[in-house]
Amino acid sequence: MCMEILSAQLRKAETQRQIHGLKISRYAPTLSHLFYANDAFICFKATPSSFESLRDIFQDFEAASGQMINLTKSFIKFSPNSPADFKTHLNSILRMKDSPSFGTYLGVPVDLLKQNKLIIINSILLGSIAHILAAIPLPLAILRKIDSLIAAFWWSKDTSRRSIHWLSQQYIHAPRDSGGMGICRAVDSCKPALAWKIGNGASFDLLSAPWVQGRKPVLKQPQPQFAPPISALLLDNGTWNPSSIFNLFMQSTAKEILAMEPLLLTSDDYLYWKYTEDGNYTIKSGYVYRASQNSSRVSVNRSFPWKTI
């Protein structure tokens, strides 16, 4: 209840333009203060009049509540471009020291350093769109834009201007044990990692789909104009017809087909993920697949003990 009074005083000062809160974007509401249990976080434009107004609010609050601010545990963090003499003058108004960082809160670093950004990207930015990506096939242009925004956030120091990207995107996407940052890429397609489990053969083209041990069949020449039905490859008893298979496919593919288990023509065809034992897609296996596809284009030292470091 006491802190609600302090919050009302700060809101009143902001309404009367005695202090000017900060905005995270041009059209966002201003933010002047946040309270965390016994701690208060106040942010505003650094001007002498704002510091004097804040000092007066603190004094009024202390007189009314009987509580006092612990100056030894309180500090001011200025923006990086603030002049030293300017900071010294403002420090004297509130009688607080300044600090280059916010330190930790409940054991968690408050400042957005590189390692903190990496956690935010992987846990929040990518996590927040995981459901959308799983449910809706987004256009390639949107996926590339997401990838670009994540890269901009990673390299940015000042959101008001463009930042330099010191490394290629491929190094950012590379796994951490290969010297990269391990930031997942908004991929174009994972179709090469999918294969068909054949049932009645009605869902795909027998001549071009990956259904032979997860690979596309190799055909003899000339290639038929139309794909035959699955029944053309079977005998009357439902087993494979060696003659038809060897006439249509190359010998290596024909042998693989004949080694496959008998078909269940009453079941539907379905797609499975080739890089897990149960055929179900996982984020981890998808990332490993994409990383292996990019490894040939990214010159990283895989023998170097990146993981240990």
Summary of the structure (lengths in Angstrom):
residues: 309
radius of gyration: 31.3
end to end distance: 48.4
largest distance: 98.4
contacts: 701
relative contact order: 0.08
helix: 41%
strand: 10%
